[in-house]
Amino acid sequence: MVEKLISFSLKNRFVVLLVSACLFAWGIYSVQQNPIDAIPDLSENQVIVFTEWMGRSPQVIEAQVTYPLVSNLQGIPKVKNIRGASMFGMSFVYIIFEDNVDVYWARTRVLERLNYAQRLLPQNVVPTLGPDGTGVGHVFWYHLKANGMDLGEQRALQDWYVKFALQTVPGVAEVASFGGFEKQYQLVLDPLKMQYYNISMMEVMNAVKANNNDVGGRKFEMSNMSYIVRGLGYIKNIKDVEDIAIKNYNSVPVKVKDIGSIQMGGDLRLGIFDENGTGEVVGGIVVMRYGENADKVIKAVKEKMKEVEKGLPEGVTFKTSYDRSELIEKAIASVKGTLIEEMIVVSIVILLFLFHWRSALIILIQLPISVAIGFILLEAFGISSNIMSLTGIALAIGVVVDDGIVMVENAYRTISEKQEEMESNQNNSEIK
């Protein structure tokens, strides 16, 4: 079989070169389509369910949120394991699926079961799905460099402008904000005044919640024109909160400012983000969507940041905290350098020992085609180009080179012996 294949190749050189050219072109196309990342994704195929119920202890979260969710999410098809974690004010449930399950099919099944499980949770507690990313999806970190702007303003700028703009980039699953202070209206109530006016904490909460809302009316006609009546009640500043009426005391409305003070402050923080010990910063983490090309996503995010930067306040710029594209580019450059070095070394060795340029040309053609076939197989089996796979290709180049040198040297020696034998026979026949 091998002999017939070699004989066919020798007799049909044009076909062999055409097939080689097609494989090389296919390999280049596979390189462009194959997802490129620096870190291999070895994380499990999972869906995360996140539930927030602030102010509750881990024991309460475990009993009233985590346990009902874990017990009711069991029975989903193709699930290997379900893990739950409870902490102060938050619950995490990790549903681990089999490796061959499509991640979006899994998220759909979990959503269907959550619609049933939510009725077992406390009122106003709503579980949500985590982003459709993986454990190695944090491909890009950035922070704002804003001299003279306080951390609360920076966080507001990040949450209400930068974050929404970067989430529109294709391949981005989520932009998670970090650092700074989340602004909120804080009511500091005086218990003595609340006791004097006989007002409870729940009455204050219900009054503020009811007054921070727009209400709808109806349409009425007057003078051949239609008018729509509606009530505007959204809170816009501290004075709006101070003027909210809670109840009547001796026919006089008791307002929020009568029983306490209102101030603008920051939400409870469980940690801070610091830059090299120089102070706190505000920024975001770009999470890549499952199965996307990390290199393309990072480049698209950088292009979008250039557009977003034009709309930032004067003196505010972006600064990169972590950029995985540098590692990706170095990994690719390492494979390219190894391939070029191998081609040069092999060509020099063959020219020195054989003094035959056509033999060196065979190796030069063989190496890139072998690497191209490797990328074709990576694309076919859905394996991303990362440090491990690219390192495997770099190591395999040495094996391909050894094989090529042995085969070329053997073919060169065999042909030389046959030519010498033919010349010797021809000289002997001429002498006779």
C-alpha positions as CSV (number, residue, x, y, z in Angstrom):
1,M,0.0,0.0,0.0
2,V,2.8,2.4,1.0
3,E,4.7,1.5,-2.1
4,K,1.7,2.1,-4.4
5,L,1.1,5.5,-2.7
6,I,4.7,6.6,-3.2
7,S,4.7,5.4,-6.8
8,F,1.5,7.3,-7.5
9,S,2.9,10.5,-5.9
10,L,6.1,10.3,-8.0
11,K,4.1,9.8,-11.2
12,N,1.6,12.6,-10.4
13,R,3.6,15.4,-9.0
14,F,1.1,18.1,-10.0
15,V,-1.7,16.3,-8.1
16,V,0.5,16.1,-5.0
17,L,1.4,19.8,-5.2
18,L,-2.3,20.8,-5.7
19,V,-3.4,18.8,-2.7
20,S,-0.6,20.3,-0.6
21,A,-1.6,23.8,-1.7
22,C,-5.3,23.1,-0.8
23,L,-4.3,21.8,2.6
24,F,-2.2,24.9,3.2
25,A,-5.0,27.2,2.2
26,W,-7.4,25.3,4.4
27,G,-5.0,25.6,7.3
28,I,-4.8,29.3,6.9
29,Y,-8.6,29.6,6.9
30,S,-8.7,27.4,10.0
31,V,-6.2,29.6,11.8
32,Q,-8.4,32.7,11.1
33,Q,-11.6,30.9,12.3
34,N,-10.1,29.0,15.3
35,P,-10.6,30.8,18.6
36,I,-7.3,32.0,20.0
37,D,-6.6,32.3,23.7
38,A,-3.6,32.1,26.0
39,I,-5.1,30.0,28.7
40,P,-6.8,26.6,28.0
41,D,-10.4,26.5,29.2
42,L,-10.5,23.6,31.6
43,S,-13.5,24.8,33.6
44,E,-16.6,22.7,34.0
45,N,-19.7,23.2,31.9
46,Q,-21.8,25.0,34.5
47,V,-24.6,27.5,34.9
48,I,-24.6,29.8,37.9
49,V,-27.7,31.0,39.7
50,F,-27.2,34.1,41.8
51,T,-29.7,35.4,44.4
52,E,-29.4,38.6,46.4
53,W,-31.2,39.1,49.7
54,M,-29.2,41.8,51.5
55,G,-29.1,42.1,55.2
56,R,-29.7,38.4,55.9
57,S,-27.3,36.1,57.6
58,P,-25.7,33.1,55.9
59,Q,-27.9,30.7,58.0
60,V,-31.1,32.4,56.8
61,I,-29.8,32.5,53.2
62,E,-29.0,28.8,53.3
63,A,-32.4,27.8,54.8
64,Q,-34.7,30.1,52.8
65,V,-32.9,30.5,49.4
66,T,-30.0,28.1,48.7
67,Y,-31.7,24.9,50.0
68,P,-35.0,25.4,48.1
69,L,-33.2,26.2,44.9
70,V,-30.8,23.2,45.1
71,S,-33.6,20.8,46.0
72,N,-35.8,22.0,43.1
73,L,-33.1,22.3,40.5
74,Q,-32.3,18.6,40.8
75,G,-33.8,16.4,38.1
76,I,-32.7,18.6,35.2
77,P,-31.5,16.4,32.3
78,K,-27.7,15.7,31.9
79,V,-26.8,17.3,35.2
80,K,-23.7,15.8,36.9
81,N,-23.7,17.8,40.2
82,I,-25.3,20.8,41.9
83,R,-23.4,22.9,44.5
84,G,-24.6,25.6,46.7
85,A,-22.9,28.4,48.6
86,S,-24.4,30.8,51.1
87,M,-22.9,34.0,52.4
88,F,-24.0,37.3,53.9
89,G,-26.9,38.6,51.7
90,M,-26.1,36.4,48.7
91,S,-26.6,32.8,47.5
92,F,-24.8,31.0,44.7
93,V,-25.9,27.8,43.1
94,Y,-23.6,26.0,40.6
95,I,-25.3,23.5,38.2
96,I,-22.6,21.3,36.6
97,F,-23.7,19.7,33.3
98,E,-22.0,17.0,31.3
99,D,-19.2,18.2,29.0
100,N,-21.0,17.5,25.8
101,V,-24.1,19.7,26.7
102,D,-24.5,22.9,24.8
103,V,-24.2,25.8,27.3
104,Y,-27.3,27.7,26.0
105,W,-29.4,24.6,26.1
106,A,-28.4,24.1,29.7
107,R,-29.2,27.8,30.6
108,T,-32.7,27.3,29.0
109,R,-33.4,24.2,31.1
110,V,-32.3,26.0,34.3
111,L,-34.6,29.0,33.5
112,E,-37.5,26.7,33.0
113,R,-37.0,25.1,36.4
114,L,-36.4,28.5,38.1
115,N,-39.9,29.6,37.1
116,Y,-41.2,26.8,39.3
117,A,-38.7,27.1,42.1
118,Q,-39.2,30.9,42.6
119,R,-42.6,30.4,44.2
120,L,-40.8,28.7,47.2
121,L,-38.6,31.7,47.9
122,P,-39.4,34.7,50.1
123,Q,-41.3,37.6,48.6
124,N,-39.3,40.0,46.3
125,V,-36.4,37.6,46.2
126,V,-35.6,36.9,42.5
127,P,-32.9,34.5,41.4
128,T,-30.9,35.4,38.2
129,L,-28.6,33.5,35.9
130,G,-24.9,34.4,35.9
131,P,-23.2,35.5,32.7
132,D,-22.7,33.0,29.9
133,G,-18.9,33.0,30.4
134,T,-16.4,30.5,31.8
135,G,-13.9,30.5,34.6
136,V,-11.2,31.9,32.4
137,G,-13.5,34.5,30.7
138,H,-11.9,37.5,32.4
139,V,-9.9,38.6,29.4
140,F,-9.5,42.4,30.1
141,W,-9.4,44.6,33.1
142,Y,-9.4,48.4,33.0
143,H,-9.8,51.3,35.4
144,L,-10.5,55.0,35.1
145,K,-7.8,57.5,35.6
146,A,-9.6,60.6,36.8
147,N,-7.8,63.3,38.8
148,G,-10.0,65.5,40.9
149,M,-13.2,63.3,40.6
150,D,-14.4,61.5,43.7
151,L,-14.9,57.8,43.8
152,G,-18.7,58.1,43.8
153,E,-18.8,60.1,40.6
154,Q,-16.3,57.7,39.0
155,R,-18.5,54.7,39.9
156,A,-21.6,56.5,38.5
157,L,-19.7,57.2,35.3
158,Q,-18.6,53.6,35.1
159,D,-22.1,52.1,35.8
160,W,-24.2,54.4,33.7
161,Y,-22.0,55.2,30.7
162,V,-18.9,53.0,30.2
163,K,-20.4,49.7,31.2
164,F,-23.4,50.0,28.9
165,A,-21.2,51.0,26.0
166,L,-18.8,48.1,26.4
167,Q,-21.5,45.5,26.8
168,T,-22.6,46.2,23.2
169,V,-19.2,44.7,21.9
170,P,-19.8,41.3,20.2
171,G,-18.5,38.5,22.3
172,V,-18.8,40.3,25.6
173,A,-21.1,38.5,28.2
174,E,-20.8,41.1,31.0
175,V,-18.8,44.1,32.2
176,A,-18.5,43.8,36.0
177,S,-17.8,47.1,37.8
178,F,-15.5,47.3,40.8
179,G,-14.3,49.9,43.2
180,G,-15.7,53.3,44.3
181,F,-19.0,54.0,46.0
182,E,-22.5,53.3,44.7
183,K,-24.5,56.4,45.5
184,Q,-27.6,56.1,47.6
185,Y,-30.0,58.2,49.6
186,Q,-29.5,57.4,53.3
187,L,-32.2,58.2,56.0
188,V,-30.8,58.7,59.5
189,L,-33.9,58.4,61.7
190,D,-34.2,59.7,65.3
191,P,-35.8,57.0,67.4
192,L,-37.0,59.6,70.0
193,K,-38.9,61.6,67.4
194,M,-40.3,58.4,65.9
195,Q,-41.6,57.4,69.3
196,Y,-43.1,60.9,69.8
197,Y,-45.0,60.8,66.6
198,N,-45.8,57.1,67.0
199,I,-44.2,56.2,63.7
200,S,-42.7,52.8,63.0
201,M,-39.8,51.9,60.7
202,M,-42.0,50.0,58.3
203,E,-44.3,53.0,57.9
204,V,-41.2,55.1,56.9
205,M,-40.1,52.5,54.4
206,N,-43.5,52.1,52.9
207,A,-44.0,55.9,52.6
208,V,-40.7,56.4,50.8
209,K,-41.3,53.4,48.5
210,A,-44.8,54.6,47.6
211,N,-43.7,58.1,46.9
212,N,-40.8,57.1,44.6
213,N,-43.0,56.2,41.7
214,D,-44.9,57.6,38.8
215,V,-48.7,56.8,38.7
216,G,-50.9,56.6,35.7
217,G,-54.2,58.5,35.2
218,R,-56.7,58.5,32.4
219,K,-57.5,60.6,29.3
220,F,-60.3,63.2,29.3
221,E,-61.5,65.5,26.7
222,M,-62.1,69.3,27.0
223,S,-62.6,71.9,24.3
224,N,-62.2,69.2,21.5
225,M,-58.8,68.2,22.9
226,S,-57.7,65.2,24.8
227,Y,-55.5,65.4,27.9
228,I,-53.7,62.6,29.6
229,V,-53.4,62.9,33.4
230,R,-50.5,61.2,35.2
231,G,-48.6,61.7,38.5
232,L,-44.9,62.3,38.6
233,G,-43.3,61.1,41.7
234,Y,-39.8,59.8,41.1
235,I,-37.2,61.1,43.6
236,K,-34.6,63.4,42.0
237,N,-32.9,65.0,45.0
238,I,-32.6,65.1,48.8
239,K,-35.3,67.7,49.1
240,D,-37.8,65.3,47.5
241,V,-37.1,62.7,50.1
242,E,-37.4,65.3,53.0
243,D,-40.8,66.4,51.8
244,I,-42.4,62.9,51.8
245,A,-45.3,62.8,54.2
246,I,-45.5,59.7,56.4
247,K,-48.7,60.2,58.4
248,N,-50.8,63.0,60.1
249,Y,-50.3,64.0,63.7
250,N,-53.0,66.2,65.1
251,S,-54.1,67.0,61.5
252,V,-50.5,68.1,60.6
253,P,-48.5,66.0,58.1
254,V,-45.4,64.5,59.5
255,K,-42.6,64.5,56.9
256,V,-39.4,62.5,56.7
257,K,-37.3,65.6,57.7
258,D,-39.3,65.9,60.9
259,I,-38.1,62.5,62.2
260,G,-34.5,62.4,60.9
261,S,-32.0,63.7,58.3
262,I,-31.3,62.6,54.8
263,Q,-27.8,62.4,53.3
264,M,-26.1,61.2,50.1
265,G,-23.7,58.3,50.9
266,G,-22.3,55.1,49.6
267,D,-23.6,51.5,49.7
268,L,-22.0,48.9,52.0
269,R,-18.7,47.8,50.6
270,L,-17.1,44.3,51.2
271,G,-13.7,45.3,49.8
272,I,-11.7,48.0,47.9
273,F,-9.6,48.0,44.7
274,D,-6.2,49.6,45.0
275,E,-3.6,50.4,42.2
276,N,-0.1,49.6,43.4
277,G,-0.6,51.2,46.7
278,T,-1.3,54.6,45.3
279,G,-5.0,54.7,46.1
280,E,-8.4,53.4,45.2
281,V,-9.6,53.1,41.6
282,V,-12.8,52.4,39.8
283,G,-13.0,50.2,36.7
284,G,-14.5,47.1,35.2
285,I,-13.8,43.5,34.2
286,V,-14.7,42.4,30.7
287,V,-16.1,38.8,30.7
288,M,-15.9,37.0,27.4
289,R,-18.9,35.0,26.2
290,Y,-18.5,31.2,26.0
291,G,-16.7,29.9,22.9
292,E,-15.6,33.3,21.6
293,N,-12.3,34.3,20.2
294,A,-10.5,36.1,23.1
295,D,-8.0,37.9,20.8
296,K,-10.9,39.3,18.6
297,V,-13.0,40.3,21.6
298,I,-10.1,42.2,23.3
299,K,-9.3,44.1,20.1
300,A,-13.0,45.0,19.7
301,V,-13.2,46.2,23.3
302,K,-10.1,48.4,22.8
303,E,-11.7,49.9,19.6
304,K,-14.9,50.6,21.5
305,M,-13.0,52.2,24.4
306,K,-11.5,54.7,22.0
307,E,-15.0,55.7,21.0
308,V,-16.2,55.8,24.6
309,E,-13.2,57.9,25.7
310,K,-14.4,60.8,23.5
311,G,-17.5,61.2,25.6
312,L,-15.7,61.0,29.0
313,P,-15.4,64.2,31.1
314,E,-12.2,66.3,30.6
315,G,-9.3,64.7,32.4
316,V,-10.8,61.2,32.6
317,T,-9.0,58.4,30.6
318,F,-8.8,54.6,30.5
319,K,-5.9,52.7,31.9
320,T,-5.4,49.0,31.3
321,S,-5.0,46.8,34.4
322,Y,-4.8,43.4,32.7
323,D,-4.7,42.6,29.0
324,R,-4.5,38.9,28.0
325,S,-3.9,39.8,24.4
326,E,-0.2,40.4,25.2
327,L,0.1,36.8,26.4
328,I,-1.8,35.6,23.3
329,E,0.5,37.4,20.9
330,K,3.6,36.1,22.7
331,A,2.3,32.6,22.4
332,I,1.6,32.9,18.7
333,A,5.0,34.6,18.2
334,S,6.7,31.7,19.9
335,V,5.2,29.2,17.5
336,K,6.1,31.4,14.5
337,G,9.7,31.8,15.8
338,T,10.0,28.1,16.4
339,L,8.8,27.3,12.9
340,I,11.1,29.8,11.2
341,E,14.1,28.6,13.3
342,E,13.4,24.9,12.4
343,M,13.1,25.7,8.7
344,I,16.4,27.6,8.7
345,V,18.3,25.0,10.8
346,V,17.1,22.1,8.7
347,S,17.8,23.8,5.4
348,I,21.4,24.6,6.6
349,V,21.9,21.0,7.8
350,I,20.7,19.5,4.6
351,L,22.7,21.8,2.4
352,L,25.9,21.1,4.4
353,F,25.6,17.4,4.4
354,L,23.9,16.7,1.1
355,F,24.8,19.8,-1.0
356,H,21.3,19.5,-2.6
357,W,18.9,22.4,-2.7
358,R,15.9,20.4,-3.9
359,S,16.2,18.2,-0.7
360,A,16.1,21.3,1.5
361,L,13.1,22.6,-0.5
362,I,11.2,19.5,0.3
363,I,11.6,20.1,4.1
364,L,10.6,23.8,3.7
365,I,7.4,22.7,2.0
366,Q,6.7,20.0,4.5
367,L,6.9,22.0,7.7
368,P,4.2,24.7,7.0
369,I,1.8,22.1,5.5
370,S,2.2,19.9,8.6
371,V,1.4,22.9,10.9
372,A,-1.6,23.8,8.7
373,I,-3.0,20.3,9.0
374,G,-2.6,20.6,12.8
375,F,-4.8,23.8,12.8
376,I,-7.3,22.1,10.5
377,L,-7.7,19.3,13.1
378,L,-8.0,21.9,16.0
379,E,-10.8,23.6,14.2
380,A,-12.5,20.3,13.3
381,F,-12.5,19.1,16.9
382,G,-13.5,22.5,18.4
383,I,-10.2,23.0,20.3
384,S,-9.0,26.6,20.8
385,S,-5.5,27.7,20.0
386,N,-3.9,28.3,23.4
387,I,-0.6,27.8,25.1
388,M,-1.0,24.1,25.5
389,S,-2.1,23.4,21.9
390,L,0.4,25.8,20.4
391,T,3.2,24.3,22.5
392,G,2.2,20.8,21.2
393,I,2.5,22.0,17.7
394,A,5.9,23.6,18.4
395,L,7.2,20.3,19.9
396,A,5.7,18.3,17.0
397,I,7.7,20.4,14.6
398,G,10.9,18.8,15.8
399,V,9.4,15.3,15.2
400,V,8.3,16.4,11.7
401,V,11.8,17.7,11.0
402,D,13.5,14.5,12.1
403,D,11.2,12.4,10.0
404,G,11.7,14.7,6.9
405,I,15.5,14.6,7.3
406,V,15.5,10.8,7.5
407,M,13.2,10.3,4.5
408,V,14.9,12.9,2.3
409,E,18.4,11.6,3.2
410,N,17.3,8.0,2.5
411,A,15.7,8.9,-0.8
412,Y,18.7,11.0,-1.8
413,R,21.1,8.1,-0.9
414,T,19.0,5.5,-2.7
415,I,18.7,7.6,-5.9
416,S,22.5,8.3,-5.8
417,E,23.2,4.6,-5.5
418,K,20.9,3.7,-8.3
419,Q,22.4,6.4,-10.5
420,E,25.9,5.2,-9.7
421,E,24.9,1.6,-10.5
422,M,23.3,2.6,-13.8
423,E,26.4,4.6,-14.7
424,S,28.7,1.7,-13.8
425,N,26.6,-0.7,-15.9
426,Q,26.6,1.7,-18.8
427,N,30.4,2.1,-18.6
428,N,30.9,-1.7,-18.5
429,S,28.7,-2.2,-21.5
430,E,30.6,0.4,-23.5
431,I,34.0,-1.3,-22.6
432,K,32.7,-4.6,-23.8
